[in-house]
Amino acid sequence: MKQVPYLDAPGPLGFAHRGGAAAGDENTTAAFARAAGLGYRYIETDTHATADGVAVVFHDDTLERLLGRPGRMIDLRWSDLATERIGGAAAVPRLDEVLAAHPDIRFNIDAKTEHAVAPTVEVVQRLNAHDRVLLASFSSARLRRLRTLAGPTVATSMGMREVAGLFAAYQVGRRYTPAETVVAVQIPPRYGRIALATAKFVDYAHRCGLQVHLWTIDDPDQIGLFLDLGVDGIMTDHIEVLRDVYIKRGIWP
C-alpha cells in the first residue's frame, strides 16, 4: 500500500466521525476535544464555506437541523455566523481554528460543496497541514478539483464514480490504478444490494495499493467483524464503543 505521512500510524485506524456525533453534538470544538481526550488521533469532519469564503466545519447544506433557523451556509458571512450557536453553546468552528487547536490530530475532511473547495485547500496550505489531512468528497469531479489545487503532497480518497470504477475492475479481475494522491477507498459496508465490505474486495483494494476505511459503524459486533475482514480503518459516531473494541483487541494506540 502507498506509504504517506497521513497513514503512518499503526492500524487499523479509528476515526471519530464528525468528532463522535452520537454524543449529541457534531463538528464542534467540544466534540473534537472529547474525541482527542479519548485517545483518537483521526477525526472525520466536513467543510462548507461562508459567503465571504471562510472555510467552516459543518455538515449540512442548510442550517435548520443544527442551528434551528432557515437558510444556507453559503448565504451567511463569517461575521454573522460567528454569533450563531449549536445547541445554545458551541459556535460553528472555522477550519483553521480546528487544525491549529489539534496539531497532533489527522483530519479526514469532506468538502461538501464546490464553494468549499478553494477555502478548504487554502487553509491546508496556509497552516502547512499537508501531511495531516486527507481530502474527501462524494463527488469525483469535486475531488479532481481538490487534487489540482492541493497538489501531490495531500492525500485523498475516492469519489462515488471512482469507487464504482474500482468495484467494476474488481469484479472482472482487472487491476485498477487510482489517481496519484488516492491512498484509501472509504465506503459503507453495503451500497444498496451490493456488499462492498468483503474479504475479497478488501484484499483486492490492498493489491491496488489502497487502504479500506468503512463508515459509519457503531455496533461492537460489526466493528469486530469488519476488523476480522482486514479493513484498515473504521469511522464511528459512538467513539467509546469503537475504542473499547480496539482496547480489547490490543490495537488502541
FIFI-528231 format. One line per field, with one value per atom (N, C-alpha, C): residue number from 1; residue in three letters; atom name; x, y, z. Coordinates in steps of 0.2 Angstrom, whole numbers, m for minus. Example, Ala and Ser with C-alpha at 12.3 -4.5 7.8 and 13.67 -1.06 7.14 Angstrom:
FIFI-528231
marmi <- (1,1,1,2,2,2)
marvo <- (ALA,ALA,ALA,SER,SER,SER)
baba <- (N,CA,C,N,CA,C)
x <- (66,62,66,64,68,64)
y <- (m28,m22,m16,m11,m5,0)
z <- (39,39,39,35,36,39)
This chain:
FIFI-528231
marmi <- (1,1,1,2,2,2,3,3,3,4,4,4,5,5,5,6,6,6,7,7,7,8,8,8,9,9,9,10,10,10,11,11,11,12,12,12,13,13,13,14,14,14,15,15,15,16,16,16,17,17,17,18,18,18,19,19,19,20,20,20,21,21,21,22,22,22,23,23,23,24,24,24,25,25,25,26,26,26,27,27,27,28,28,28,29,29,29,30,30,30,31,31,31,32,32,32,33,33,33,34,34,34,35,35,35,36,36,36,37,37,37,38,38,38,39,39,39,40,40,40,41,41,41,42,42,42,43,43,43,44,44,44,45,45,45,46,46,46,47,47,47,48,48,48,49,49,49,50,50,50,51,51,51,52,52,52,53,53,53,54,54,54,55,55,55,56,56,56,57,57,57,58,58,58,59,59,59,60,60,60,61,61,61,62,62,62,63,63,63,64,64,64,65,65,65,66,66,66,67,67,67,68,68,68,69,69,69,70,70,70,71,71,71,72,72,72,73,73,73,74,74,74,75,75,75,76,76,76,77,77,77,78,78,78,79,79,79,80,80,80,81,81,81,82,82,82,83,83,83,84,84,84,85,85,85,86,86,86,87,87,87,88,88,88,89,89,89,90,90,90,91,91,91,92,92,92,93,93,93,94,94,94,95,95,95,96,96,96,97,97,97,98,98,98,99,99,99,100,100,100,101,101,101,102,102,102,103,103,103,104,104,104,105,105,105,106,106,106,107,107,107,108,108,108,109,109,109,110,110,110,111,111,111,112,112,112,113,113,113,114,114,114,115,115,115,116,116,116,117,117,117,118,118,118,119,119,119,120,120,120,121,121,121,122,122,122,123,123,123,124,124,124,125,125,125,126,126,126,127,127,127,128,128,128,129,129,129,130,130,130,131,131,131,132,132,132,133,133,133,134,134,134,135,135,135,136,136,136,137,137,137,138,138,138,139,139,139,140,140,140,141,141,141,142,142,142,143,143,143,144,144,144,145,145,145,146,146,146,147,147,147,148,148,148,149,149,149,150,150,150,151,151,151,152,152,152,153,153,153,154,154,154,155,155,155,156,156,156,157,157,157,158,158,158,159,159,159,160,160,160,161,161,161,162,162,162,163,163,163,164,164,164,165,165,165,166,166,166,167,167,167,168,168,168,169,169,169,170,170,170,171,171,171,172,172,172,173,173,173,174,174,174,175,175,175,176,176,176,177,177,177,178,178,178,179,179,179,180,180,180,181,181,181,182,182,182,183,183,183,184,184,184,185,185,185,186,186,186,187,187,187,188,188,188,189,189,189,190,190,190,191,191,191,192,192,192,193,193,193,194,194,194,195,195,195,196,196,196,197,197,197,198,198,198,199,199,199,200,200,200,201,201,201,202,202,202,203,203,203,204,204,204,205,205,205,206,206,206,207,207,207,208,208,208,209,209,209,210,210,210,211,211,211,212,212,212,213,213,213,214,214,214,215,215,215,216,216,216,217,217,217,218,218,218,219,219,219,220,220,220,221,221,221,222,222,222,223,223,223,224,224,224,225,225,225,226,226,226,227,227,227,228,228,228,229,229,229,230,230,230,231,231,231,232,232,232,233,233,233,234,234,234,235,235,235,236,236,236,237,237,237,238,238,238,239,239,239,240,240,240,241,241,241,242,242,242,243,243,243,244,244,244,245,245,245,246,246,246,247,247,247,248,248,248,249,249,249,250,250,250,251,251,251,252,252,252,253,253,253)
marvo <- (MET,MET,MET,LYS,LYS,LYS,GLN,GLN,GLN,VAL,VAL,VAL,PRO,PRO,PRO,TYR,TYR,TYR,LEU,LEU,LEU,ASP,ASP,ASP,ALA,ALA,ALA,PRO,PRO,PRO,GLY,GLY,GLY,PRO,PRO,PRO,LEU,LEU,LEU,GLY,GLY,GLY,PHE,PHE,PHE,ALA,ALA,ALA,HIS,HIS,HIS,ARG,ARG,ARG,GLY,GLY,GLY,GLY,GLY,GLY,ALA,ALA,ALA,ALA,ALA,ALA,ALA,ALA,ALA,GLY,GLY,GLY,ASP,ASP,ASP,GLU,GLU,GLU,ASN,ASN,ASN,THR,THR,THR,THR,THR,THR,ALA,ALA,ALA,ALA,ALA,ALA,PHE,PHE,PHE,ALA,ALA,ALA,ARG,ARG,ARG,ALA,ALA,ALA,ALA,ALA,ALA,GLY,GLY,GLY,LEU,LEU,LEU,GLY,GLY,GLY,TYR,TYR,TYR,ARG,ARG,ARG,TYR,TYR,TYR,ILE,ILE,ILE,GLU,GLU,GLU,THR,THR,THR,ASP,ASP,ASP,THR,THR,THR,HIS,HIS,HIS,ALA,ALA,ALA,THR,THR,THR,ALA,ALA,ALA,ASP,ASP,ASP,GLY,GLY,GLY,VAL,VAL,VAL,ALA,ALA,ALA,VAL,VAL,VAL,VAL,VAL,VAL,PHE,PHE,PHE,HIS,HIS,HIS,ASP,ASP,ASP,ASP,ASP,ASP,THR,THR,THR,LEU,LEU,LEU,GLU,GLU,GLU,ARG,ARG,ARG,LEU,LEU,LEU,LEU,LEU,LEU,GLY,GLY,GLY,ARG,ARG,ARG,PRO,PRO,PRO,GLY,GLY,GLY,ARG,ARG,ARG,MET,MET,MET,ILE,ILE,ILE,ASP,ASP,ASP,LEU,LEU,LEU,ARG,ARG,ARG,TRP,TRP,TRP,SER,SER,SER,ASP,ASP,ASP,LEU,LEU,LEU,ALA,ALA,ALA,THR,THR,THR,GLU,GLU,GLU,ARG,ARG,ARG,ILE,ILE,ILE,GLY,GLY,GLY,GLY,GLY,GLY,ALA,ALA,ALA,ALA,ALA,ALA,ALA,ALA,ALA,VAL,VAL,VAL,PRO,PRO,PRO,ARG,ARG,ARG,LEU,LEU,LEU,ASP,ASP,ASP,GLU,GLU,GLU,VAL,VAL,VAL,LEU,LEU,LEU,ALA,ALA,ALA,ALA,ALA,ALA,HIS,HIS,HIS,PRO,PRO,PRO,ASP,ASP,ASP,ILE,ILE,ILE,ARG,ARG,ARG,PHE,PHE,PHE,ASN,ASN,ASN,ILE,ILE,ILE,ASP,ASP,ASP,ALA,ALA,ALA,LYS,LYS,LYS,THR,THR,THR,GLU,GLU,GLU,HIS,HIS,HIS,ALA,ALA,ALA,VAL,VAL,VAL,ALA,ALA,ALA,PRO,PRO,PRO,THR,THR,THR,VAL,VAL,VAL,GLU,GLU,GLU,VAL,VAL,VAL,VAL,VAL,VAL,GLN,GLN,GLN,ARG,ARG,ARG,LEU,LEU,LEU,ASN,ASN,ASN,ALA,ALA,ALA,HIS,HIS,HIS,ASP,ASP,ASP,ARG,ARG,ARG,VAL,VAL,VAL,LEU,LEU,LEU,LEU,LEU,LEU,ALA,ALA,ALA,SER,SER,SER,PHE,PHE,PHE,SER,SER,SER,SER,SER,SER,ALA,ALA,ALA,ARG,ARG,ARG,LEU,LEU,LEU,ARG,ARG,ARG,ARG,ARG,ARG,LEU,LEU,LEU,ARG,ARG,ARG,THR,THR,THR,LEU,LEU,LEU,ALA,ALA,ALA,GLY,GLY,GLY,PRO,PRO,PRO,THR,THR,THR,VAL,VAL,VAL,ALA,ALA,ALA,THR,THR,THR,SER,SER,SER,MET,MET,MET,GLY,GLY,GLY,MET,MET,MET,ARG,ARG,ARG,GLU,GLU,GLU,VAL,VAL,VAL,ALA,ALA,ALA,GLY,GLY,GLY,LEU,LEU,LEU,PHE,PHE,PHE,ALA,ALA,ALA,ALA,ALA,ALA,TYR,TYR,TYR,GLN,GLN,GLN,VAL,VAL,VAL,GLY,GLY,GLY,ARG,ARG,ARG,ARG,ARG,ARG,TYR,TYR,TYR,THR,THR,THR,PRO,PRO,PRO,ALA,ALA,ALA,GLU,GLU,GLU,THR,THR,THR,VAL,VAL,VAL,VAL,VAL,VAL,ALA,ALA,ALA,VAL,VAL,VAL,GLN,GLN,GLN,ILE,ILE,ILE,PRO,PRO,PRO,PRO,PRO,PRO,ARG,ARG,ARG,TYR,TYR,TYR,GLY,GLY,GLY,ARG,ARG,ARG,ILE,ILE,ILE,ALA,ALA,ALA,LEU,LEU,LEU,ALA,ALA,ALA,THR,THR,THR,ALA,ALA,ALA,LYS,LYS,LYS,PHE,PHE,PHE,VAL,VAL,VAL,ASP,ASP,ASP,TYR,TYR,TYR,ALA,ALA,ALA,HIS,HIS,HIS,ARG,ARG,ARG,CYS,CYS,CYS,GLY,GLY,GLY,LEU,LEU,LEU,GLN,GLN,GLN,VAL,VAL,VAL,HIS,HIS,HIS,LEU,LEU,LEU,TRP,TRP,TRP,THR,THR,THR,ILE,ILE,ILE,ASP,ASP,ASP,ASP,ASP,ASP,PRO,PRO,PRO,ASP,ASP,ASP,GLN,GLN,GLN,ILE,ILE,ILE,GLY,GLY,GLY,LEU,LEU,LEU,PHE,PHE,PHE,LEU,LEU,LEU,ASP,ASP,ASP,LEU,LEU,LEU,GLY,GLY,GLY,VAL,VAL,VAL,ASP,ASP,ASP,GLY,GLY,GLY,ILE,ILE,ILE,MET,MET,MET,THR,THR,THR,ASP,ASP,ASP,HIS,HIS,HIS,ILE,ILE,ILE,GLU,GLU,GLU,VAL,VAL,VAL,LEU,LEU,LEU,ARG,ARG,ARG,ASP,ASP,ASP,VAL,VAL,VAL,TYR,TYR,TYR,ILE,ILE,ILE,LYS,LYS,LYS,ARG,ARG,ARG,GLY,GLY,GLY,ILE,ILE,ILE,TRP,TRP,TRP,PRO,PRO,PRO)
baba <- (N,CA,C,N,CA,C,N,CA,C,N,CA,C,N,CA,C,N,CA,C,N,CA,C,N,CA,C,N,CA,C,N,CA,C,N,CA,C,N,CA,C,N,CA,C,N,CA,C,N,CA,C,N,CA,C,N,CA,C,N,CA,C,N,CA,C,N,CA,C,N,CA,C,N,CA,C,N,CA,C,N,CA,C,N,CA,C,N,CA,C,N,CA,C,N,CA,C,N,CA,C,N,CA,C,N,CA,C,N,CA,C,N,CA,C,N,CA,C,N,CA,C,N,CA,C,N,CA,C,N,CA,C,N,CA,C,N,CA,C,N,CA,C,N,CA,C,N,CA,C,N,CA,C,N,CA,C,N,CA,C,N,CA,C,N,CA,C,N,CA,C,N,CA,C,N,CA,C,N,CA,C,N,CA,C,N,CA,C,N,CA,C,N,CA,C,N,CA,C,N,CA,C,N,CA,C,N,CA,C,N,CA,C,N,CA,C,N,CA,C,N,CA,C,N,CA,C,N,CA,C,N,CA,C,N,CA,C,N,CA,C,N,CA,C,N,CA,C,N,CA,C,N,CA,C,N,CA,C,N,CA,C,N,CA,C,N,CA,C,N,CA,C,N,CA,C,N,CA,C,N,CA,C,N,CA,C,N,CA,C,N,CA,C,N,CA,C,N,CA,C,N,CA,C,N,CA,C,N,CA,C,N,CA,C,N,CA,C,N,CA,C,N,CA,C,N,CA,C,N,CA,C,N,CA,C,N,CA,C,N,CA,C,N,CA,C,N,CA,C,N,CA,C,N,CA,C,N,CA,C,N,CA,C,N,CA,C,N,CA,C,N,CA,C,N,CA,C,N,CA,C,N,CA,C,N,CA,C,N,CA,C,N,CA,C,N,CA,C,N,CA,C,N,CA,C,N,CA,C,N,CA,C,N,CA,C,N,CA,C,N,CA,C,N,CA,C,N,CA,C,N,CA,C,N,CA,C,N,CA,C,N,CA,C,N,CA,C,N,CA,C,N,CA,C,N,CA,C,N,CA,C,N,CA,C,N,CA,C,N,CA,C,N,CA,C,N,CA,C,N,CA,C,N,CA,C,N,CA,C,N,CA,C,N,CA,C,N,CA,C,N,CA,C,N,CA,C,N,CA,C,N,CA,C,N,CA,C,N,CA,C,N,CA,C,N,CA,C,N,CA,C,N,CA,C,N,CA,C,N,CA,C,N,CA,C,N,CA,C,N,CA,C,N,CA,C,N,CA,C,N,CA,C,N,CA,C,N,CA,C,N,CA,C,N,CA,C,N,CA,C,N,CA,C,N,CA,C,N,CA,C,N,CA,C,N,CA,C,N,CA,C,N,CA,C,N,CA,C,N,CA,C,N,CA,C,N,CA,C,N,CA,C,N,CA,C,N,CA,C,N,CA,C,N,CA,C,N,CA,C,N,CA,C,N,CA,C,N,CA,C,N,CA,C,N,CA,C,N,CA,C,N,CA,C,N,CA,C,N,CA,C,N,CA,C,N,CA,C,N,CA,C,N,CA,C,N,CA,C,N,CA,C,N,CA,C,N,CA,C,N,CA,C,N,CA,C,N,CA,C,N,CA,C,N,CA,C,N,CA,C,N,CA,C,N,CA,C,N,CA,C,N,CA,C,N,CA,C,N,CA,C,N,CA,C,N,CA,C,N,CA,C,N,CA,C,N,CA,C,N,CA,C,N,CA,C,N,CA,C,N,CA,C,N,CA,C,N,CA,C,N,CA,C,N,CA,C,N,CA,C,N,CA,C,N,CA,C,N,CA,C,N,CA,C,N,CA,C,N,CA,C,N,CA,C,N,CA,C,N,CA,C,N,CA,C,N,CA,C,N,CA,C,N,CA,C,N,CA,C,N,CA,C,N,CA,C,N,CA,C,N,CA,C,N,CA,C,N,CA,C,N,CA,C,N,CA,C,N,CA,C,N,CA,C,N,CA,C,N,CA,C,N,CA,C)
x <- (4,0,4,1,5,8,14,17,16,12,11,11,13,13,7,1,m5,m7,m5,m6,m1,4,10,9,3,1,m1,0,m1,m9,m11,m18,m20,m27,m32,m33,m35,m36,m43,m44,m51,m52,m58,m60,m66,m65,m71,m75,m81,m85,m88,m87,m89,m87,m82,m80,m83,m88,m92,m99,m103,m109,m114,m113,m118,m119,m114,m114,m119,m122,m127,m125,m118,m116,m111,m110,m105,m102,m96,m91,m91,m90,m89,m82,m80,m74,m74,m80,m81,m81,m84,m84,m76,m73,m66,m62,m62,m59,m60,m67,m69,m66,m66,m63,m55,m52,m45,m43,m47,m47,m47,m51,m52,m46,m42,m36,m36,m42,m42,m37,m34,m29,m31,m37,m40,m47,m49,m56,m58,m64,m68,m72,m72,m76,m78,m81,m84,m83,m83,m82,m87,m89,m93,m89,m91,m88,m94,m92,m97,m97,m102,m102,m96,m92,m86,m80,m81,m75,m71,m75,m71,m73,m68,m69,m72,m77,m80,m82,m82,m83,m90,m94,m101,m103,m108,m110,m116,m121,m127,m127,m131,m131,m135,m140,m145,m143,m146,m145,m150,m156,m161,m159,m156,m155,m151,m145,m140,m141,m143,m144,m151,m156,m163,m165,m163,m165,m165,m169,m169,m162,m161,m155,m150,m145,m140,m133,m128,m122,m119,m120,m117,m119,m125,m128,m126,m122,m120,m113,m111,m104,m102,m95,m92,m94,m94,m96,m103,m107,m114,m114,m111,m110,m107,m102,m99,m103,m109,m113,m118,m118,m123,m120,m125,m123,m127,m123,m126,m128,m135,m137,m137,m136,m136,m129,m124,m117,m112,m110,m104,m105,m100,m101,m98,m101,m98,m91,m86,m79,m76,m71,m68,m63,m62,m57,m50,m48,m41,m40,m45,m45,m45,m49,m49,m42,m39,m32,m27,m27,m22,m23,m29,m30,m28,m28,m26,m20,m14,m9,m7,m9,m7,m12,m18,m23,m23,m25,m26,m33,m34,m41,m43,m49,m52,m57,m56,m60,m64,m71,m75,m78,m76,m78,m85,m90,m97,m100,m96,m99,m93,m95,m89,m87,m91,m89,m84,m84,m79,m72,m72,m65,m59,m60,m54,m52,m57,m56,m53,m55,m53,m45,m44,m37,m32,m35,m31,m29,m34,m32,m26,m27,m22,m15,m15,m9,m6,m10,m8,m5,m8,m6,m1,1,6,4,m3,m5,m6,m1,m2,m1,3,4,m1,m6,m10,m18,m19,m26,m27,m33,m35,m41,m41,m47,m51,m58,m63,m69,m73,m79,m83,m90,m93,m93,m92,m91,m84,m83,m77,m75,m79,m77,m74,m78,m75,m68,m67,m61,m55,m57,m52,m50,m54,m53,m49,m50,m47,m39,m39,m32,m28,m31,m27,m25,m29,m27,m23,m23,m19,m13,m12,m6,m4,2,3,5,5,8,2,m4,m10,m14,m15,m18,m26,m29,m36,m39,m45,m49,m53,m58,m61,m68,m70,m77,m81,m88,m93,m91,m90,m88,m82,m77,m71,m72,m76,m77,m81,m85,m89,m84,m79,m74,m69,m68,m64,m67,m74,m78,m79,m80,m81,m74,m69,m62,m61,m63,m63,m67,m73,m77,m75,m71,m69,m61,m58,m52,m46,m48,m43,m40,m34,m30,m33,m34,m36,m30,m29,m24,m27,m27,m30,m26,m29,m26,m20,m15,m8,m9,m14,m14,m19,m22,m28,m24,m26,m22,m27,m34,m39,m45,m49,m56,m60,m65,m69,m76,m79,m85,m90,m96,m101,m100,m102,m102,m106,m111,m116,m118,m119,m122,m128,m134,m140,m139,m140,m139,m132,m128,m121,m117,m114,m109,m103,m100,m94,m88,m90,m85,m85,m81,m80,m72,m71,m63,m60,m63,m60,m60,m64,m64,m58,m58,m53,m46,m45,m39,m37,m42,m41,m39,m42,m40,m33,m31,m24,m20,m21,m17,m16,m21,m21,m18,m15,m11,m16,m22,m26,m28,m29,m32,m40,m43,m50,m53,m57,m60,m67,m71,m78,m81,m87,m92,m99,m103,m101,m103,m99,m100,m100,m106,m107,m108,m110,m111,m104,m103,m97,m96,m101,m100,m98,m101,m100,m93,m91,m84,m79,m80,m76,m76,m82,m82,m78,m79,m75,m68,m66,m59,m56,m60,m58,m57,m61,m60,m54,m51,m44,m45,m51,m51,m46,m44,m38,m41,m47,m50,m57,m60,m67,m69,m74,m77,m83,m84,m89,m92,m99,m102,m101,m101,m100,m93,m89,m82,m80,m84,m82,m83,m88,m89,m83,m81,m76,m69,m68,m62,m62,m67,m67,m66,m68,m67,m60,m57,m50,m45,m47,m43,m44,m49,m50,m46,m45,m41,m33,m32,m25,m22,m27,m25,m26,m28,m29,m22,m21,m15,m13)
y <- (m6,0,6,12,18,20,23,25,33,35,43,45,51,53,52,54,53,47,41,34,31,35,31,29,30,27,20,16,9,8,3,2,m4,m5,m2,5,10,17,17,21,23,30,32,38,41,46,49,53,50,53,59,65,71,73,70,71,66,62,57,60,60,63,60,54,51,54,58,62,67,69,74,81,81,87,84,88,85,91,90,95,101,101,106,106,111,111,106,106,102,94,93,86,84,88,86,85,90,89,83,81,75,69,69,63,63,68,68,66,68,66,58,55,48,44,48,45,45,47,47,51,49,53,54,51,53,55,60,63,65,62,64,70,75,81,83,89,91,99,101,108,111,117,122,128,133,140,145,150,156,160,165,169,173,174,178,173,167,162,160,159,156,149,145,138,136,133,132,124,122,114,114,110,110,105,101,95,97,100,101,107,106,112,117,115,120,121,126,127,125,122,120,115,110,104,106,110,111,118,123,130,132,128,129,135,137,143,141,145,144,147,144,147,142,144,140,143,139,141,146,145,149,156,157,164,168,165,169,171,177,179,177,176,174,178,185,189,188,185,184,177,172,165,165,169,169,170,173,174,168,163,158,153,149,143,137,131,125,122,121,118,124,130,135,137,133,133,134,129,129,133,137,140,136,137,133,135,131,132,134,138,139,133,131,125,127,133,135,134,136,136,129,124,117,114,115,112,115,121,124,122,120,118,111,107,100,98,100,99,92,88,81,76,79,75,75,70,69,70,74,75,73,69,67,72,76,82,81,81,80,87,89,96,95,98,96,100,105,109,112,114,117,123,127,133,132,126,125,122,121,118,122,128,133,135,137,139,134,127,122,121,121,120,126,132,137,137,134,133,128,122,117,120,124,126,131,136,141,138,133,130,125,124,118,112,110,104,98,98,94,86,85,78,76,80,78,79,79,79,75,72,68,72,73,77,72,73,68,72,68,70,65,65,60,61,68,70,69,64,63,70,73,80,85,85,90,87,81,78,80,80,81,89,93,100,101,97,97,95,90,87,92,95,100,106,109,114,112,106,104,102,99,97,90,87,80,78,83,81,80,81,80,74,69,63,64,60,60,53,53,46,47,42,42,44,47,49,43,44,38,35,39,36,32,35,31,24,25,18,13,16,12,9,13,10,5,6,1,m5,m5,m11,m15,m11,m14,m18,m15,m18,m24,m24,m30,m36,m34,m39,m43,m40,m43,m45,m44,m46,m42,m35,m31,m26,m25,m21,m13,m10,m3,1,7,11,18,20,26,32,38,44,44,48,48,49,54,55,51,47,42,37,37,32,27,29,25,25,19,19,19,24,25,24,18,16,13,13,10,2,m2,m9,m12,m8,m10,m4,m5,0,m3,m1,m5,m12,m16,m24,m26,m22,m24,m24,m29,m29,m27,m22,m19,m22,m22,m24,m32,m35,m42,m43,m49,m50,m50,m52,m52,m45,m41,m34,m30,m32,m28,m30,m37,m39,m36,m36,m33,m25,m22,m15,m14,m19,m19,m20,m24,m26,m20,m16,m9,m4,m5,0,4,2,6,4,8,6,6,2,2,5,10,13,13,10,10,15,17,22,19,21,23,17,14,8,9,7,9,3,m3,m9,m13,m15,m18,m24,m28,m35,m33,m28,m27,m24,m20,m17,m23,m28,m34,m38,m39,m42,m39,m33,m29,m29,m29,m29,m36,m41,m48,m49,m44,m45,m41,m37,m34,m27,m24,m17,m13,m7,m3,3,4,10,9,12,12,19,22,28,26,30,28,35,35,40,39,32,30,29,34,34,30,29,25,18,16,9,6,10,8,8,13,12,6,4,m2,m8,m8,m14,m15,m9,m9,m10,m8,m9,m17,m20,m27,m31,m29,m32,m30,m25,m23,m19,m15,m11,m4,m2,5,9,14,17,20)
z <- (0,0,0,m2,m3,4,5,11,11,15,15,23,24,31,35,31,34,37,34,36,40,42,45,53,55,62,62,67,67,66,62,61,65,64,60,63,59,62,64,69,72,71,67,65,70,73,76,71,69,64,66,63,65,72,75,81,86,84,88,89,84,83,88,91,95,102,103,110,110,104,104,100,99,95,90,85,80,77,75,71,75,82,86,90,92,96,102,105,111,109,103,100,99,95,94,100,105,111,115,114,118,114,108,104,106,105,107,114,118,125,126,122,122,119,116,113,105,102,95,92,86,83,76,74,67,68,65,66,59,57,51,52,47,48,41,41,34,34,28,27,22,24,20,19,15,15,16,20,20,14,14,8,6,11,10,10,9,8,14,20,25,26,26,27,34,35,42,42,48,49,51,46,46,41,42,38,33,35,31,27,21,16,19,23,26,34,37,44,49,46,51,56,54,59,65,63,68,71,67,70,72,69,71,68,62,58,51,47,39,36,30,27,25,21,19,22,23,25,20,13,8,8,12,12,18,22,28,28,30,30,37,38,44,50,49,54,57,53,55,58,55,58,64,66,72,78,77,83,84,79,80,85,87,92,90,92,91,97,98,105,110,108,113,116,113,116,111,108,104,97,95,89,83,77,72,71,71,71,64,63,57,56,50,49,52,51,53,60,64,71,74,70,72,71,65,64,68,70,74,81,83,90,91,86,87,82,83,78,78,83,83,80,78,75,68,65,57,56,51,49,42,42,36,34,29,28,21,22,17,15,9,6,3,6,5,m1,m4,m9,m13,m20,m24,m21,m17,m14,m9,m6,0,m3,m9,m11,m10,m13,m13,m6,m2,5,9,8,12,10,4,2,4,4,6,14,18,25,26,22,22,21,15,13,18,20,25,31,34,40,39,33,31,34,33,36,31,26,20,23,28,30,35,37,42,40,34,31,25,25,19,16,10,7,4,5,3,0,m4,m7,m10,m10,m13,m21,m23,m30,m32,m37,m41,m44,m47,m50,m45,m39,m34,m32,m31,m29,m34,m40,m45,m44,m43,m42,m35,m30,m24,m25,m29,m30,m34,m39,m43,m39,m34,m30,m25,m22,m16,m18,m24,m26,m24,m26,m25,m18,m13,m6,m2,m4,1,m1,4,2,1,m3,m5,m5,m4,m5,m12,m13,m19,m19,m25,m25,m28,m28,m30,m36,m41,m48,m48,m44,m43,m40,m35,m31,m36,m40,m44,m49,m52,m56,m53,m47,m43,m42,m40,m39,m46,m51,m58,m60,m59,m60,m56,m50,m45,m48,m50,m52,m59,m63,m69,m68,m62,m61,m65,m66,m69,m64,m64,m60,m61,m55,m55,m53,m57,m55,m53,m46,m44,m46,m45,m45,m41,m42,m39,m31,m29,m22,m18,m22,m18,m14,m8,m3,0,m1,3,m1,m1,m3,3,4,10,8,11,9,14,13,18,17,22,21,15,13,8,4,m3,m7,m10,m7,m10,m9,m14,m13,m14,m15,m16,m10,m8,m2,m4,m1,m3,2,8,13,14,9,9,9,12,12,5,0,m6,m9,m8,m10,m6,0,4,2,0,m2,m9,m13,m20,m19,m15,m14,m11,m7,m4,m10,m15,m20,m25,m25,m29,m25,m19,m15,m11,m10,m6,1,6,12,11,15,15,22,22,28,27,32,32,36,34,38,37,42,49,53,57,61,68,71,78,83,80,84,85,91,93,89,88,84,77,74,67,67,71,71,71,76,76,70,67,60,55,54,49,50,56,58,56,57,55,47,44,36,34,38,36,34,36,34,38,36,38,43,43,47,47,53,54,57,54,56,60,66,71,74,75,79,87,88,95,97,99,99,105,111,116,114,110,108,104,99,95,99,103,107,111,114,119,115,109,105,103,101,100,106,111,118,119,118,120,115,109,104,104,109,110,104,100,95,95,102,103,103,100,100,107)
